[in-house]
Amino acid sequence: MKKSDMLPGRTAEHWGRPLRLLSTVLFLLTAVGAAAYFLTGATAETVPPWLFVVFPSATLNAAVVIFVVLAGLLKAVKESRAGYTTTGGAYPELPQLDSTTGKVLRQAGQHKQPTNRSK
């Protein structure tokens, strides 16, 4: 399959790339904010001013994570309806294409080939 035969726009695999970083940042913002709130003995009346930055940042990050997840899932469904996938294991019954070139990485029904990511 050629790249021109694929659906236009970002692929499902491209949507999934930033999720590890975004999720880690979300976890750290939430953990640090919650720990700092309780460790400083803050109450509703004595919330430290810097928490007014941490909590909205965590909320915004959560909204971005939800958007990226839903956009990636929607694109994965559209790709499956078009007869291919760019995700590693979501649709083993479909051929997996390289998200950049459109080259077939795995034929339909084959197990995912291990990749050497240490290079």
C-alpha positions as protocol buffer text, in pm:
chain_id: "A"
residue {
  index: 1
  type: MET
  ca { x: 0 y: 0 z: 0 }
}
residue {
  index: 2
  type: LYS
  ca { x: 124 y: 350 z: -76 }
}
residue {
  index: 3
  type: LYS
  ca { x: 110 y: 647 z: 159 }
}
residue {
  index: 4
  type: SER
  ca { x: -137 y: 809 z: -82 }
}
residue {
  index: 5
  type: ASP
  ca { x: -377 y: 516 z: -27 }
}
residue {
  index: 6
  type: MET
  ca { x: -391 y: 584 z: 347 }
}
residue {
  index: 7
  type: LEU
  ca { x: -644 y: 814 z: 513 }
}
residue {
  index: 8
  type: PRO
  ca { x: -538 y: 1180 z: 521 }
}
residue {
  index: 9
  type: GLY
  ca { x: -415 y: 1344 z: 840 }
}
residue {
  index: 10
  type: ARG
  ca { x: -239 y: 1204 z: 1144 }
}
residue {
  index: 11
  type: THR
  ca { x: -243 y: 827 z: 1181 }
}
residue {
  index: 12
  type: ALA
  ca { x: -362 y: 647 z: 1493 }
}
residue {
  index: 13
  type: GLU
  ca { x: 1 y: 562 z: 1569 }
}
residue {
  index: 14
  type: HIS
  ca { x: 97 y: 930 z: 1544 }
}
residue {
  index: 15
  type: TRP
  ca { x: -183 y: 1025 z: 1786 }
}
residue {
  index: 16
  type: GLY
  ca { x: -52 y: 773 z: 2038 }
}
residue {
  index: 17
  type: ARG
  ca { x: 310 y: 892 z: 2041 }
}
residue {
  index: 18
  type: PRO
  ca { x: 280 y: 1179 z: 2293 }
}
residue {
  index: 19
  type: LEU
  ca { x: 65 y: 984 z: 2541 }
}
residue {
  index: 20
  type: ARG
  ca { x: 351 y: 844 z: 2751 }
}
residue {
  index: 21
  type: LEU
  ca { x: 495 y: 1191 z: 2812 }
}
residue {
  index: 22
  type: LEU
  ca { x: 155 y: 1355 z: 2866 }
}
residue {
  index: 23
  type: SER
  ca { x: 44 y: 1082 z: 3107 }
}
residue {
  index: 24
  type: THR
  ca { x: 370 y: 1103 z: 3304 }
}
residue {
  index: 25
  type: VAL
  ca { x: 339 y: 1480 z: 3335 }
}
residue {
  index: 26
  type: LEU
  ca { x: -24 y: 1443 z: 3444 }
}
residue {
  index: 27
  type: PHE
  ca { x: 70 y: 1188 z: 3709 }
}
residue {
  index: 28
  type: LEU
  ca { x: 355 y: 1403 z: 3842 }
}
residue {
  index: 29
  type: LEU
  ca { x: 147 y: 1722 z: 3853 }
}
residue {
  index: 30
  type: THR
  ca { x: -132 y: 1541 z: 4036 }
}
residue {
  index: 31
  type: ALA
  ca { x: 100 y: 1362 z: 4278 }
}
residue {
  index: 32
  type: VAL
  ca { x: 308 y: 1670 z: 4358 }
}
residue {
  index: 33
  type: GLY
  ca { x: 3 y: 1894 z: 4391 }
}
residue {
  index: 34
  type: ALA
  ca { x: -186 y: 1654 z: 4615 }
}
residue {
  index: 35
  type: ALA
  ca { x: 117 y: 1571 z: 4830 }
}
residue {
  index: 36
  type: ALA
  ca { x: 209 y: 1937 z: 4869 }
}
residue {
  index: 37
  type: TYR
  ca { x: -148 y: 2029 z: 4960 }
}
residue {
  index: 38
  type: PHE
  ca { x: -161 y: 1775 z: 5242 }
}
residue {
  index: 39
  type: LEU
  ca { x: 201 y: 1806 z: 5356 }
}
residue {
  index: 40
  type: THR
  ca { x: 174 y: 2183 z: 5397 }
}
residue {
  index: 41
  type: GLY
  ca { x: -138 y: 2140 z: 5606 }
}
residue {
  index: 42
  type: ALA
  ca { x: -340 y: 2349 z: 5367 }
}
residue {
  index: 43
  type: THR
  ca { x: -713 y: 2390 z: 5410 }
}
residue {
  index: 44
  type: ALA
  ca { x: -974 y: 2551 z: 5190 }
}
residue {
  index: 45
  type: GLU
  ca { x: -895 y: 2883 z: 5359 }
}
residue {
  index: 46
  type: THR
  ca { x: -515 y: 2850 z: 5345 }
}
residue {
  index: 47
  type: VAL
  ca { x: -437 y: 2715 z: 4998 }
}
residue {
  index: 48
  type: PRO
  ca { x: -82 y: 2814 z: 4895 }
}
residue {
  index: 49
  type: PRO
  ca { x: -86 y: 3044 z: 4588 }
}
residue {
  index: 50
  type: TRP
  ca { x: 137 y: 2816 z: 4380 }
}
residue {
  index: 51
  type: LEU
  ca { x: -128 y: 2544 z: 4396 }
}
residue {
  index: 52
  type: PHE
  ca { x: -350 y: 2775 z: 4190 }
}
residue {
  index: 53
  type: VAL
  ca { x: -100 y: 2707 z: 3909 }
}
residue {
  index: 54
  type: VAL
  ca { x: -44 y: 2333 z: 3969 }
}
residue {
  index: 55
  type: PHE
  ca { x: -410 y: 2225 z: 3980 }
}
residue {
  index: 56
  type: PRO
  ca { x: -521 y: 2410 z: 3662 }
}
residue {
  index: 57
  type: SER
  ca { x: -208 y: 2279 z: 3486 }
}
residue {
  index: 58
  type: ALA
  ca { x: -303 y: 1923 z: 3583 }
}
residue {
  index: 59
  type: THR
  ca { x: -661 y: 1983 z: 3471 }
}
residue {
  index: 60
  type: LEU
  ca { x: -547 y: 2121 z: 3135 }
}
residue {
  index: 61
  type: ASN
  ca { x: -307 y: 1830 z: 3089 }
}
residue {
  index: 62
  type: ALA
  ca { x: -588 y: 1584 z: 3170 }
}
residue {
  index: 63
  type: ALA
  ca { x: -807 y: 1747 z: 2906 }
}
residue {
  index: 64
  type: VAL
  ca { x: -526 y: 1718 z: 2649 }
}
residue {
  index: 65
  type: VAL
  ca { x: -471 y: 1350 z: 2738 }
}
residue {
  index: 66
  type: ILE
  ca { x: -844 y: 1278 z: 2696 }
}
residue {
  index: 67
  type: PHE
  ca { x: -852 y: 1461 z: 2361 }
}
residue {
  index: 68
  type: VAL
  ca { x: -545 y: 1277 z: 2228 }
}
residue {
  index: 69
  type: VAL
  ca { x: -677 y: 937 z: 2342 }
}
residue {
  index: 70
  type: LEU
  ca { x: -1017 y: 994 z: 2181 }
}
residue {
  index: 71
  type: ALA
  ca { x: -865 y: 1132 z: 1859 }
}
residue {
  index: 72
  type: GLY
  ca { x: -634 y: 831 z: 1836 }
}
residue {
  index: 73
  type: LEU
  ca { x: -917 y: 586 z: 1899 }
}
residue {
  index: 74
  type: LEU
  ca { x: -1136 y: 754 z: 1639 }
}
residue {
  index: 75
  type: LYS
  ca { x: -855 y: 741 z: 1383 }
}
residue {
  index: 76
  type: ALA
  ca { x: -787 y: 373 z: 1467 }
}
residue {
  index: 77
  type: VAL
  ca { x: -1152 y: 289 z: 1399 }
}
residue {
  index: 78
  type: LYS
  ca { x: -1146 y: 483 z: 1071 }
}
residue {
  index: 79
  type: GLU
  ca { x: -827 y: 302 z: 967 }
}
residue {
  index: 80
  type: SER
  ca { x: -981 y: -36 z: 1049 }
}
residue {
  index: 81
  type: ARG
  ca { x: -1282 y: 47 z: 835 }
}
residue {
  index: 82
  type: ALA
  ca { x: -1042 y: 139 z: 554 }
}
residue {
  index: 83
  type: GLY
  ca { x: -885 y: -209 z: 586 }
}
residue {
  index: 84
  type: TYR
  ca { x: -556 y: -143 z: 763 }
}
residue {
  index: 85
  type: THR
  ca { x: -406 y: -38 z: 1096 }
}
residue {
  index: 86
  type: THR
  ca { x: -103 y: 165 z: 1203 }
}
residue {
  index: 87
  type: THR
  ca { x: -124 y: 55 z: 1567 }
}
residue {
  index: 88
  type: GLY
  ca { x: 79 y: -238 z: 1698 }
}
residue {
  index: 89
  type: GLY
  ca { x: -181 y: -475 z: 1835 }
}
residue {
  index: 90
  type: ALA
  ca { x: -525 y: -321 z: 1815 }
}
residue {
  index: 91
  type: TYR
  ca { x: -636 y: -503 z: 1499 }
}
residue {
  index: 92
  type: PRO
  ca { x: -431 y: -821 z: 1440 }
}
residue {
  index: 93
  type: GLU
  ca { x: -673 y: -930 z: 1167 }
}
residue {
  index: 94
  type: LEU
  ca { x: -569 y: -630 z: 952 }
}
residue {
  index: 95
  type: PRO
  ca { x: -236 y: -555 z: 787 }
}
residue {
  index: 96
  type: GLN
  ca { x: -23 y: -314 z: 987 }
}
residue {
  index: 97
  type: LEU
  ca { x: 123 y: -27 z: 787 }
}
residue {
  index: 98
  type: ASP
  ca { x: 413 y: 201 z: 866 }
}
residue {
  index: 99
  type: SER
  ca { x: 255 y: 529 z: 967 }
}
residue {
  index: 100
  type: THR
  ca { x: 505 y: 734 z: 768 }
}
residue {
  index: 101
  type: THR
  ca { x: 560 y: 540 z: 446 }
}
residue {
  index: 102
  type: GLY
  ca { x: 254 y: 317 z: 417 }
}
residue {
  index: 103
  type: LYS
  ca { x: 480 y: 11 z: 381 }
}
residue {
  index: 104
  type: VAL
  ca { x: 330 y: -314 z: 513 }
}
residue {
  index: 105
  type: LEU
  ca { x: 500 y: -404 z: 843 }
}
residue {
  index: 106
  type: ARG
  ca { x: 285 y: -705 z: 925 }
}
residue {
  index: 107
  type: GLN
  ca { x: 44 y: -902 z: 708 }
}
residue {
  index: 108
  type: ALA
  ca { x: -308 y: -965 z: 833 }
}
residue {
  index: 109
  type: GLY
  ca { x: -312 y: -1240 z: 1095 }
}
residue {
  index: 110
  type: GLN
  ca { x: 63 y: -1239 z: 1161 }
}
residue {
  index: 111
  type: HIS
  ca { x: 206 y: -1170 z: 1504 }
}
residue {
  index: 112
  type: LYS
  ca { x: 384 y: -840 z: 1555 }
}
residue {
  index: 113
  type: GLN
  ca { x: 752 y: -857 z: 1466 }
}
residue {
  index: 114
  type: PRO
  ca { x: 982 y: -764 z: 1755 }
}
residue {
  index: 115
  type: THR
  ca { x: 1173 y: -443 z: 1697 }
}
residue {
  index: 116
  type: ASN
  ca { x: 1514 y: -350 z: 1829 }
}
residue {
  index: 117
  type: ARG
  ca { x: 1455 y: -8 z: 1987 }
}
residue {
  index: 118
  type: SER
  ca { x: 1801 y: 16 z: 2142 }
}
residue {
  index: 119
  type: LYS
  ca { x: 1956 y: 151 z: 1819 }
}
